[in-house]
Amino acid sequence: MDKRVRVLLVGAAFSADLHIDGYSRCKELAEIVAICDKDTSKIRPLAERYGFTGYKVYDNYDKAIEEADCDVVDICLPNFLHHDVAVKAFKRGRHVICEKPLATTVEDAKEMVEAAARAGKKLYYAEDWIFAPAINKPLEIINEGAIGKPLYIRARECHSGSHSPFAQTIKYCGGGCMVHLGIHPVGFMLALKENKWTELVAMTSGGGEKNLVHKKMEGEDWSACIIKFADGTQALLEANYVTRGGMEDMIDIYGTEGCMHINLTFSSPITCYSIPGISYTVEKAEVTTGWSSPAVDEKFNLGYVNEIRHFMECCLKNEDARIGLRGIDGLEALKVVNLIYKSAREGVKVVNSELRGYARL
Ligand SMILES: NC(=O)c1ccc[n+]([C@@H]2O[C@H](COP(=O)([O-])OP(=O)(O)OC[C@H]3O[C@@H](n4cnc5c(N)ncnc54)[C@H](O)[C@@H]3O)[C@@H](O)[C@H]2O)c1
């Protein structure tokens, strides 16, 4: 493709803001030709914030997919709409970028992967952790051998609850905090271990009345999984909606010769004490008064900016994304999340039957 990638952005709210910041930082590679949201009042303020003009506005994604002269459709809609938009975009011969989770069910996610293959187009899975500088630097340190062979990894994403009304209902989102938040540590570990997991056991709070805090939410508000990989590495992956004080994205890595602790969300070089409070400190912080560590370029540090650049470079070359960011990686992450739910529901250990050759159980 000897030109810039033409993007149709579908959705103009929270995650669209994360993506459009990325597009604004690679304007030499990408242009936004159309933005669609059923609430069109959100579109102009979003585009203006990042200096985009000259895009078409749509309130209906069927029409947008049909009419917009684009190369890629970027899906920033609630989870239950990912499948429909992606399948329609592939039918129209477009590449697709899809926010996490890939879909609400494994069946829908499989259909998305198959639809991409049928169309000869790429499905890009937007797992931002893979581009977080504070994750990539530790991986370089591990590759140097500085902490020996990693044996055990603990990773979690936690906060006090999703802002999205769709996150309350399993039909609309596919589960609770594990599918919404835990899919980041799950996706990161799977990418690190090339999807070669062997067995897992899990517990969740169970959803509804059984939840620790969010009794009206159908999905669980606390969940944890112990998972083993083919090379013998073990991991404890956690997600919860009971964490106050801002989003926690944390990883601990224990190796034969050392260990490392990564704090993605509270690693700001700034420490501030404010009596009236600051307009913004970190994602999901309830209050900003008193002592805080306001994030510096949060979207870059959480990986969104380089994720979008990577997808644009892949689109231009008609190439698959890196491991962890392909449609099949989104599918595998969703499969694992659903097996976490199965393990928790049935009280069983789940063995990866597709990987018997690798298993060292
Ligand atoms: N990678 C991350 O860290 C991250 C963070 C937040 C959200 N997400 C994902 O991004 C996706 C969107 O989440 P969000 O937080 O932006 O949701 P949101 O609820 O803030 O916004 C969704 C937008 O979609 C629009 N919409 C809903 N139905 C529509 C339809 N039929 N046609 C057109 N527009 C429609 C709504 O008007 C709204 O503007 C979800 O899949 C979520 O899991 C990812």
The ligand as a MOL file (V3000), in Angstrom:
LIG
                    3D

  0  0  0     0  0            999 V3000
M  V30 BEGIN CTAB
M  V30 COUNTS 44 48 0 0 0
M  V30 BEGIN ATOM
M  V30 1 N -7.5030 -2.0060 25.9610 0
M  V30 2 C -8.0230 -1.4210 27.0200 0
M  V30 3 O -7.3390 -1.1910 27.9990 0
M  V30 4 C -9.4650 -1.0310 27.0100 0
M  V30 5 C -9.9260 -0.0420 27.8940 0
M  V30 6 C -11.2770 0.2530 27.8620 0
M  V30 7 C -12.1350 -0.3960 27.0160 0
M  V30 8 N -11.6570 -1.3560 26.1790 0 CHG=1
M  V30 9 C -12.5570 -2.0960 25.2670 0
M  V30 10 O -13.0510 -1.1850 24.2930 0
M  V30 11 C -14.3870 -1.5000 23.9290 0
M  V30 12 C -15.2730 -0.2970 24.0990 0
M  V30 13 O -15.2260 0.0690 25.4610 0
M  V30 14 P -15.4610 1.5730 25.9230 0
M  V30 15 O -14.9890 1.6110 27.3140 0
M  V30 16 O -14.9250 2.5100 24.9250 0 CHG=-1
M  V30 17 O -17.0430 1.5910 25.9090 0
M  V30 18 P -17.9990 2.8060 26.1330 0
M  V30 19 O -19.2360 2.2230 26.7120 0
M  V30 20 O -17.2590 3.8990 26.8380 0
M  V30 21 O -18.2910 3.3190 24.6310 0
M  V30 22 C -18.8740 2.5870 23.6570 0
M  V30 23 C -19.3380 3.5230 22.5510 0
M  V30 24 O -19.9930 2.7220 21.5820 0
M  V30 25 C -21.1490 3.4180 21.1460 0
M  V30 26 N -22.1130 2.4310 20.6410 0
M  V30 27 C -22.7940 1.5070 21.3480 0
M  V30 28 N -23.5630 0.7830 20.5220 0
M  V30 29 C -23.3580 1.2470 19.2730 0
M  V30 30 C -23.8570 0.8980 17.9830 0
M  V30 31 N -24.7490 -0.0890 17.8180 0
M  V30 32 N -23.4190 1.5880 16.9190 0
M  V30 33 C -22.5290 2.6050 17.0550 0
M  V30 34 N -22.0360 2.9900 18.2480 0
M  V30 35 C -22.4350 2.3120 19.3390 0
M  V30 36 C -21.6490 4.1490 22.3760 0
M  V30 37 O -22.4760 5.2530 22.0280 0
M  V30 38 C -20.3300 4.5800 23.0210 0
M  V30 39 O -19.9410 5.8640 22.5580 0
M  V30 40 C -14.7860 -2.6850 24.8050 0
M  V30 41 O -14.6360 -3.8690 24.0860 0
M  V30 42 C -13.7880 -2.6460 25.9600 0
M  V30 43 O -13.5150 -3.9310 26.5130 0
M  V30 44 C -10.3410 -1.6620 26.1470 0
M  V30 END ATOM
M  V30 BEGIN BOND
M  V30 1 1 1 2
M  V30 2 2 2 3
M  V30 3 1 2 4
M  V30 4 1 4 5
M  V30 5 2 4 44
M  V30 6 2 5 6
M  V30 7 1 6 7
M  V30 8 2 7 8
M  V30 9 1 8 9
M  V30 10 1 8 44
M  V30 11 1 9 10
M  V30 12 1 9 42
M  V30 13 1 10 11
M  V30 14 1 11 12
M  V30 15 1 11 40
M  V30 16 1 12 13
M  V30 17 1 13 14
M  V30 18 2 14 15
M  V30 19 1 14 16
M  V30 20 1 14 17
M  V30 21 1 17 18
M  V30 22 2 18 19
M  V30 23 1 18 20
M  V30 24 1 18 21
M  V30 25 1 21 22
M  V30 26 1 22 23
M  V30 27 1 23 24
M  V30 28 1 23 38
M  V30 29 1 24 25
M  V30 30 1 25 26
M  V30 31 1 25 36
M  V30 32 1 26 27
M  V30 33 1 26 35
M  V30 34 2 27 28
M  V30 35 1 28 29
M  V30 36 1 29 30
M  V30 37 2 29 35
M  V30 38 1 30 31
M  V30 39 2 30 32
M  V30 40 1 32 33
M  V30 41 2 33 34
M  V30 42 1 34 35
M  V30 43 1 36 37
M  V30 44 1 36 38
M  V30 45 1 38 39
M  V30 46 1 40 41
M  V30 47 1 40 42
M  V30 48 1 42 43
M  V30 END BOND
M  V30 END CTAB
M  END
